[in-house]
Amino acid sequence: MHLAIASDHGGFHLKQEVLEFLETLGHTVEDLGTHDETPVDYPDTAKAVASAILSERVERAVLLCGSGVGASVAANKFPGIRAGLCHDTYSAHQGVEHDHMNVLVLGGRVIGPELAHELARAFVNAKESQEERHQRRLAKINAIEAGVGLELTKRLEKAG
């Protein structure tokens, strides 16, 4: 699988661990930064991951920040991105299977390398369910995204 990985400074060390682990599993991993501990804003790394997925340059991505919360919030602002903050194996695979999660978000200051490896493995090995109930729920999510986008466009047009 072709993957992207990115982090802010708070997730930098764990990003390096996860990147190397994914490569040992045979995946191609595109490192979108950061490349050291110099402070970086997590919305910028979320944007880089979202761009890679939405352009179909990569299939999925792993995104890290200190807690994982900020990166998750930022990534989910991009229509078509389904980012999930996971600190347990069940959520890492179930998020892909049921919700078609395409970004695994991890907290670099919350979990250690062994758990991060386990979560990354579960994430990349999971397959998206095509069951009717999951497809129906995804259609509702897509409708929400489309409606929010439409409402925002209308508000911006009124403002001017």
C-alpha positions as CSV (number, residue, x, y, z in Angstrom):
1,M,0.0,0.0,0.0
2,H,1.2,3.5,-0.7
3,L,0.9,5.6,2.4
4,A,1.7,9.1,3.6
5,I,2.8,10.0,7.1
6,A,3.2,13.4,8.7
7,S,3.5,15.0,12.2
8,D,4.0,18.2,14.0
9,H,7.0,18.5,16.4
10,G,5.0,16.8,19.2
11,G,4.6,13.6,17.1
12,F,8.0,13.7,15.3
13,H,9.8,10.9,17.3
14,L,6.8,8.5,17.1
15,K,6.3,9.4,13.4
16,Q,9.9,8.2,12.7
17,E,9.2,4.9,14.5
18,V,5.9,4.3,12.7
19,L,7.4,5.2,9.3
20,E,10.2,2.7,9.7
21,F,7.8,0.0,10.9
22,L,5.4,0.5,8.0
23,E,8.4,0.2,5.6
24,T,9.4,-3.1,7.2
25,L,5.9,-4.4,6.5
26,G,6.5,-3.7,2.8
27,H,4.5,-0.5,2.4
28,T,5.8,2.6,0.5
29,V,5.6,5.5,2.8
30,E,5.8,9.2,1.7
31,D,7.2,11.3,4.6
32,L,5.4,14.7,4.5
33,G,7.3,16.1,7.5
34,T,8.1,17.4,9.9
35,H,11.7,16.4,9.7
36,D,12.9,17.6,13.1
37,E,11.6,19.0,16.4
38,T,11.3,22.6,15.2
39,P,7.8,23.8,16.1
40,V,5.3,23.2,13.3
41,D,1.5,23.8,13.3
42,Y,-0.5,20.6,13.1
43,P,-3.1,22.1,10.7
44,D,-0.3,22.4,8.2
45,T,0.6,18.7,8.5
46,A,-3.1,17.8,8.3
47,K,-3.4,19.8,5.1
48,A,-0.4,17.9,3.6
49,V,-2.0,14.5,4.4
50,A,-5.4,15.6,3.2
51,S,-3.9,16.8,-0.1
52,A,-2.0,13.5,-0.6
53,I,-5.2,11.5,-0.1
54,L,-7.6,13.7,-2.0
55,S,-5.2,13.8,-5.0
56,E,-5.1,10.0,-4.8
57,R,-1.3,10.1,-4.6
58,V,-1.7,7.8,-1.5
59,E,-4.3,5.4,-0.4
60,R,-4.2,6.2,3.4
61,A,-2.2,8.2,5.8
62,V,-1.0,8.3,9.4
63,L,-1.0,11.7,11.1
64,L,0.5,12.6,14.5
65,C,0.6,15.5,16.9
66,G,1.3,15.6,20.6
67,S,-2.2,14.4,21.7
68,G,-3.6,13.5,18.4
69,V,-6.7,15.6,19.1
70,G,-5.7,18.8,17.2
71,A,-4.5,16.9,14.1
72,S,-7.7,14.9,14.1
73,V,-9.8,18.0,14.3
74,A,-7.9,19.7,11.5
75,A,-7.8,16.7,9.2
76,N,-11.6,16.2,9.5
77,K,-12.2,19.8,8.1
78,F,-11.3,18.5,4.7
79,P,-14.2,17.0,2.8
80,G,-13.5,13.4,1.9
81,I,-11.1,12.9,4.8
82,R,-12.2,10.5,7.5
83,A,-9.6,10.8,10.3
84,G,-9.8,8.8,13.5
85,L,-7.8,9.3,16.6
86,C,-7.1,5.7,17.8
87,H,-5.4,4.5,20.9
88,D,-6.7,0.9,20.7
89,T,-6.5,-1.8,18.1
90,Y,-10.2,-2.4,17.7
91,S,-10.8,1.3,16.7
92,A,-7.8,1.3,14.3
93,H,-9.3,-1.6,12.2
94,Q,-13.0,-1.0,12.8
95,G,-12.6,2.6,11.7
96,V,-11.5,1.4,8.3
97,E,-14.0,-1.4,8.1
98,H,-17.1,0.4,9.1
99,D,-16.4,4.1,8.6
100,H,-13.9,3.9,5.7
101,M,-11.4,5.9,7.8
102,N,-8.5,7.0,5.6
103,V,-6.3,8.7,8.2
104,L,-5.1,7.1,11.4
105,V,-4.3,9.8,13.9
106,L,-2.0,9.0,16.8
107,G,-0.9,11.0,19.9
108,G,2.9,11.1,20.0
109,R,3.0,12.1,23.6
110,V,0.2,9.6,24.6
111,I,1.3,6.2,23.3
112,G,4.6,4.4,22.8
113,P,6.1,2.8,19.8
114,E,4.9,-0.8,20.4
115,L,1.2,0.3,20.6
116,A,1.7,2.6,17.6
117,H,3.1,-0.3,15.6
118,E,0.1,-2.4,16.6
119,L,-2.3,0.3,15.6
120,A,-0.6,1.0,12.3
121,R,-0.7,-2.7,11.4
122,A,-4.4,-2.9,12.2
123,F,-5.1,0.2,10.2
124,V,-3.3,-0.9,7.0
125,N,-4.5,-4.5,7.1
126,A,-8.2,-3.5,7.5
127,K,-10.5,-3.7,4.5
128,E,-13.5,-1.4,3.9
129,S,-16.8,-3.1,4.4
130,Q,-19.3,-3.0,1.5
131,E,-22.2,-4.1,3.7
132,E,-25.4,-2.1,3.1
133,R,-25.6,-0.7,6.6
134,H,-22.1,0.8,6.4
135,Q,-22.7,2.1,2.9
136,R,-25.9,3.8,4.1
137,R,-24.1,5.4,7.0
138,L,-21.3,6.6,4.7
139,A,-23.9,8.1,2.3
140,K,-25.3,10.1,5.3
141,I,-21.8,11.4,6.2
142,N,-21.3,12.4,2.5
143,A,-24.6,14.2,2.6
144,I,-23.7,16.1,5.7
145,E,-20.4,17.2,4.1
146,A,-22.2,18.3,1.0
147,G,-24.9,20.2,3.0
148,V,-22.3,21.9,5.2
149,G,-20.4,23.0,2.1
150,L,-23.5,24.3,0.5
151,E,-24.6,26.2,3.6
152,L,-21.1,27.8,3.9
153,T,-21.1,28.8,0.3
154,K,-24.5,30.5,0.7
155,R,-23.3,32.4,3.8
156,L,-20.2,33.6,2.1
157,E,-22.2,34.7,-0.9
158,K,-24.5,36.7,1.3
159,A,-21.6,38.3,3.2
160,G,-20.2,39.5,0.1
